[in-house]
Amino acid sequence: MSYFKLMLLSLLFSHSLFALTLESDGSDLPAIVSVKWLQEHSNESRIVLVDLRTEDAYNKEHIENSVNIPALKSLFDKKFFMPKLDYIQKLLSNAGIDSHSLVIAYDDGGFIFAARFYWILEVLGHNNVALLDVGYGNWDKGSLALSNKPSKISPKEFIPRVDSSKVQTKLHTLLAIGEKTIIDGRKVDAYEGRESSAKRYGHIPTAQNYACTQNYQVTASGNKMRDLQELKSLYKDLPKNKEIILYCDGGAEAALNYIVLKELGYKASVYDGSWLEWGNDNSVPVENPSQK
């Protein structure tokens, strides 16, 4: 991930003096918010609602005043890494996000694209971001104002302050084998080597499988994030005295695990290259249970 190293160096030199003059807003948001929370804070001028669904879905209907950032087009480069810094900075600025914004992200209920957006904001030093706990439309009729007209957004200046502790490279992950906790957020068939998005099959050695789909429940009306107490039980066997590195196929499923673990008090980071990088590199080891 040499591009990311260059991004960090560029940021440190070009923004270091400016960043010193900025004051952090702290964390004014819980990591996961409900529709009720959104209703109660609807008059908060700092809130920026971000719709991570496709442009077609957004144009058909969206939460009123939300801005559309189509996830697949916006949050990944051609190799499924985080896009370059100047691109993301412009994207967020045009969405009306600055250091004072309270950002609420939602998607269609897979949660992984909203989570990817959440994680990117945190990597860029913006901690006032939350995930809506239901997929689009999974609320009582009339609970939220909806629209099919584009929202009028006033561009602002987003100033990134990269937090490199939240992102890991292939080398960091390789060195973490046997030293740190590694979590694979893919489904069981991918973890066990029966299917793969890369040329090789299996998982990173010592990685444990916690599929990101365990973080939410499927209901008749749509998907909803599980209660934190229920999730606390799910992750109870993970040590809190070890750093946790998360990965998946392309960095989105891992981001959902990241949000939950962060809210539960774990120190986690995401290996951005994930299996698409690792599984296509013959120089790094894999463990494939399906071949045993």
C-alpha positions as CSV (number, residue, x, y, z in Angstrom):
1,M,0.0,0.0,0.0
2,S,2.7,2.5,-0.9
3,Y,0.0,4.9,-2.2
4,F,-1.3,5.2,1.4
5,K,2.2,6.0,2.7
6,L,2.5,8.7,0.1
7,M,-0.9,10.0,1.2
8,L,0.2,10.2,4.8
9,L,3.5,12.0,4.0
10,S,1.7,14.4,1.7
11,L,-0.9,15.2,4.4
12,L,1.7,15.6,7.2
13,F,3.7,18.2,5.2
14,S,0.8,20.1,3.6
15,H,-1.6,20.3,6.5
16,S,0.5,20.0,9.7
17,L,0.6,23.7,10.4
18,F,-3.0,24.2,9.7
19,A,-4.1,21.2,11.7
20,L,-2.3,22.6,14.8
21,T,-4.8,25.5,14.7
22,L,-7.8,23.3,14.7
23,E,-9.7,22.3,17.8
24,S,-11.4,18.9,17.9
25,D,-15.1,18.8,18.5
26,G,-14.6,15.6,20.4
27,S,-17.1,12.8,19.9
28,D,-20.6,14.2,20.2
29,L,-22.3,11.2,18.6
30,P,-22.8,7.6,19.6
31,A,-21.3,5.2,17.1
32,I,-24.8,3.8,16.2
33,V,-28.0,5.9,16.2
34,S,-31.7,5.0,15.9
35,V,-34.5,6.6,13.9
36,K,-35.8,7.9,17.2
37,W,-32.5,9.7,17.8
38,L,-32.6,11.1,14.3
39,Q,-36.1,12.4,14.9
40,E,-35.1,14.0,18.2
41,H,-32.1,15.8,16.6
42,S,-33.7,16.7,13.3
43,N,-33.3,20.5,14.0
44,E,-29.6,20.2,14.7
45,S,-27.9,22.4,12.1
46,R,-24.6,20.5,12.2
47,I,-26.1,17.2,11.1
48,V,-25.2,15.9,7.6
49,L,-27.1,12.9,6.4
50,V,-25.2,10.7,3.9
51,D,-27.0,8.2,1.7
52,L,-24.5,5.5,0.5
53,R,-26.9,3.8,-1.8
54,T,-26.8,3.9,-5.6
55,E,-27.6,7.1,-7.4
56,D,-30.7,5.5,-8.9
57,A,-32.0,4.4,-5.5
58,Y,-31.3,7.9,-4.1
59,N,-33.1,9.6,-7.0
60,K,-36.2,7.4,-6.5
61,E,-36.5,8.4,-2.8
62,H,-34.3,9.3,0.1
63,I,-34.4,10.9,3.5
64,E,-35.0,14.6,3.1
65,N,-31.9,16.8,3.1
66,S,-29.6,13.8,2.7
67,V,-26.7,13.9,0.3
68,N,-25.9,11.0,-2.0
69,I,-22.4,9.5,-2.0
70,P,-22.7,6.2,-4.0
71,A,-20.4,3.8,-2.1
72,L,-19.0,1.6,-4.9
73,K,-18.2,4.7,-7.1
74,S,-16.8,6.8,-4.3
75,L,-15.2,4.8,-1.5
76,F,-12.8,2.5,-3.4
77,D,-10.2,2.9,-6.0
78,K,-9.8,0.4,-8.9
79,K,-8.0,-2.0,-6.6
80,F,-10.6,-1.6,-3.8
81,F,-8.2,0.5,-1.6
82,M,-9.2,3.8,-0.1
83,P,-9.2,6.5,-2.8
84,K,-6.5,9.2,-2.9
85,L,-6.6,11.9,-0.3
86,D,-7.3,14.8,-2.7
87,Y,-10.3,12.9,-4.1
88,I,-11.8,12.1,-0.7
89,Q,-11.2,15.7,0.5
90,K,-13.1,17.1,-2.5
91,L,-15.9,14.5,-2.1
92,L,-16.5,15.3,1.5
93,S,-16.2,19.1,1.0
94,N,-18.8,18.9,-1.8
95,A,-21.1,16.9,0.5
96,G,-21.1,19.8,3.0
97,I,-18.9,18.2,5.6
98,D,-16.4,20.1,7.7
99,S,-14.8,19.6,11.1
100,H,-18.0,20.7,12.9
101,S,-20.4,18.4,11.1
102,L,-22.3,15.6,12.8
103,V,-22.4,12.9,10.1
104,I,-25.1,10.2,10.0
105,A,-24.5,7.4,7.4
106,Y,-27.1,5.0,6.1
107,D,-27.4,2.5,3.2
108,D,-29.8,-0.2,2.1
109,G,-29.4,-2.4,5.2
110,G,-26.2,-4.3,4.3
111,F,-24.6,-1.7,6.6
112,I,-21.1,-2.4,5.0
113,F,-21.1,0.7,2.8
114,A,-22.3,3.0,5.5
115,A,-19.6,1.4,7.7
116,R,-16.9,1.9,5.1
117,F,-17.8,5.6,4.9
118,Y,-17.8,5.8,8.7
119,W,-14.3,4.2,8.9
120,I,-12.9,6.5,6.2
121,L,-14.0,9.5,8.1
122,E,-12.4,8.3,11.2
123,V,-9.2,7.5,9.4
124,L,-9.3,11.1,8.2
125,G,-9.6,12.4,11.8
126,H,-13.4,13.1,11.8
127,N,-14.9,11.2,14.8
128,N,-18.3,12.8,14.8
129,V,-19.9,10.2,12.6
130,A,-22.6,7.6,13.3
131,L,-24.2,4.6,11.6
132,L,-28.0,4.6,11.3
133,D,-29.1,1.3,12.9
134,V,-31.6,0.3,10.2
135,G,-31.5,-0.1,6.5
136,Y,-33.3,2.4,4.3
137,G,-37.1,2.3,4.8
138,N,-37.0,0.1,7.8
139,W,-39.1,2.5,9.9
140,D,-42.7,3.2,10.6
141,K,-44.4,5.1,7.8
142,G,-44.1,8.9,8.4
143,S,-41.3,8.6,10.9
144,L,-38.9,10.5,8.6
145,A,-39.5,13.1,5.9
146,L,-38.7,11.6,2.5
147,S,-38.0,13.3,-0.9
148,N,-37.2,12.4,-4.5
149,K,-35.6,15.8,-5.2
150,P,-31.9,16.4,-4.9
151,S,-30.9,18.1,-1.7
152,K,-29.4,21.6,-1.8
153,I,-25.9,21.2,-0.4
154,S,-23.6,24.1,0.5
155,P,-20.0,23.0,0.0
156,K,-17.7,23.4,2.9
157,E,-14.0,22.8,3.5
158,F,-13.1,19.4,4.9
159,I,-9.6,19.4,6.4
160,P,-8.3,15.8,6.9
161,R,-6.1,14.8,9.8
162,V,-5.1,11.3,9.1
163,D,-5.1,8.8,12.1
164,S,-2.9,6.0,10.8
165,S,-3.7,3.9,13.9
166,K,-7.0,3.0,12.3
167,V,-5.6,1.5,9.1
168,Q,-3.2,-1.3,8.5
169,T,-1.1,-2.4,5.5
170,K,-0.2,-5.9,4.3
171,L,3.2,-5.7,6.0
172,H,1.7,-4.7,9.4
173,T,-0.8,-7.6,9.0
174,L,1.9,-10.0,8.2
175,L,3.9,-9.0,11.3
176,A,0.7,-9.3,13.4
177,I,0.4,-13.1,12.7
178,G,0.7,-14.8,16.1
179,E,1.3,-11.5,17.8
180,K,-2.1,-9.7,17.6
181,T,-5.7,-10.7,17.2
182,I,-6.7,-10.9,13.5
183,I,-10.4,-11.0,12.6
184,D,-11.8,-12.2,9.2
185,G,-15.2,-10.5,8.6
186,R,-16.1,-12.7,5.6
187,K,-18.7,-15.4,5.6
188,V,-17.8,-18.9,6.7
189,D,-17.4,-20.3,3.1
190,A,-14.8,-17.7,2.3
191,Y,-13.0,-18.1,5.5
192,E,-12.8,-21.9,5.2
193,G,-11.6,-21.7,1.6
194,R,-14.6,-23.0,-0.3
195,E,-15.0,-19.8,-2.2
196,S,-12.7,-16.7,-2.8
197,S,-12.7,-13.3,-4.4
198,A,-9.0,-13.7,-5.0
199,K,-6.9,-16.4,-6.8
200,R,-6.0,-18.1,-3.6
201,Y,-8.4,-19.6,-1.1
202,G,-8.6,-19.7,2.7
203,H,-7.7,-17.0,5.3
204,I,-4.8,-15.2,6.9
205,P,-3.0,-17.6,9.4
206,T,-4.3,-17.3,13.0
207,A,-7.3,-15.2,11.9
208,Q,-10.6,-15.9,13.6
209,N,-13.9,-15.7,11.8
210,Y,-16.5,-13.2,12.9
211,A,-18.7,-12.7,9.8
212,C,-19.9,-9.1,9.7
213,T,-23.5,-10.4,9.1
214,Q,-23.6,-11.4,12.8
215,N,-23.8,-7.7,13.7
216,Y,-27.4,-7.3,12.4
217,Q,-30.6,-9.2,12.3
218,V,-32.8,-9.8,9.3
219,T,-36.5,-8.9,9.9
220,A,-39.6,-8.9,7.7
221,S,-39.3,-5.2,7.2
222,G,-35.6,-5.0,6.6
223,N,-32.3,-5.3,8.5
224,K,-31.5,-3.8,11.9
225,M,-28.3,-3.7,13.9
226,R,-28.3,-5.9,16.9
227,D,-28.4,-4.5,20.4
228,L,-24.9,-3.7,21.8
229,Q,-25.5,-6.0,24.8
230,E,-26.2,-8.9,22.4
231,L,-23.1,-8.0,20.4
232,K,-21.0,-7.8,23.6
233,S,-21.8,-11.4,24.2
234,L,-20.9,-12.3,20.6
235,Y,-17.4,-10.8,21.0
236,K,-16.8,-11.7,24.7
237,D,-13.9,-14.1,23.9
238,L,-11.8,-11.5,22.3
239,P,-9.0,-10.1,24.5
240,K,-9.2,-6.4,25.2
241,N,-5.4,-6.1,25.9
242,K,-4.5,-6.9,22.3
243,E,-4.8,-4.8,19.2
244,I,-7.3,-6.3,16.7
245,I,-6.7,-6.1,13.0
246,L,-9.8,-6.6,10.8
247,Y,-10.1,-7.6,7.2
248,C,-12.6,-9.0,4.8
249,D,-12.8,-9.0,1.0
250,G,-12.3,-5.3,0.2
251,G,-12.5,-3.4,3.5
252,A,-16.2,-2.8,3.8
253,E,-17.4,-5.8,5.9
254,A,-14.4,-5.3,8.2
255,A,-15.5,-1.7,8.7
256,L,-18.8,-2.9,10.2
257,N,-16.9,-5.1,12.7
258,Y,-14.7,-2.0,13.4
259,I,-17.7,0.1,14.4
260,V,-19.1,-2.5,16.7
261,L,-15.8,-3.4,18.3
262,K,-14.9,0.3,18.8
263,E,-18.3,0.8,20.6
264,L,-17.6,-2.2,22.8
265,G,-14.3,-0.8,23.9
266,Y,-11.8,-2.7,21.8
267,K,-8.9,-1.2,19.9
268,A,-9.4,-2.1,16.3
269,S,-8.0,-1.2,12.9
270,V,-8.8,-2.3,9.3
271,Y,-6.4,-3.8,6.9
272,D,-7.5,-1.9,3.8
273,G,-6.1,-4.2,1.2
274,S,-7.9,-7.2,2.8
275,W,-8.3,-10.5,1.0
276,L,-8.3,-9.0,-2.5
277,E,-4.7,-8.0,-1.9
278,W,-3.6,-10.8,0.4
279,G,-5.2,-13.6,-1.5
280,N,-3.6,-12.5,-4.8
281,D,0.0,-12.3,-3.4
282,N,1.8,-15.6,-3.4
283,S,4.5,-14.2,-1.1
284,V,2.3,-14.1,2.0
285,P,1.0,-17.2,3.8
286,V,-2.6,-18.5,3.8
287,E,-4.4,-21.2,5.7
288,N,-7.0,-23.2,3.8
289,P,-9.2,-25.5,6.0
290,S,-10.9,-26.9,2.9
291,Q,-7.7,-28.6,1.9
292,K,-7.1,-30.4,5.2
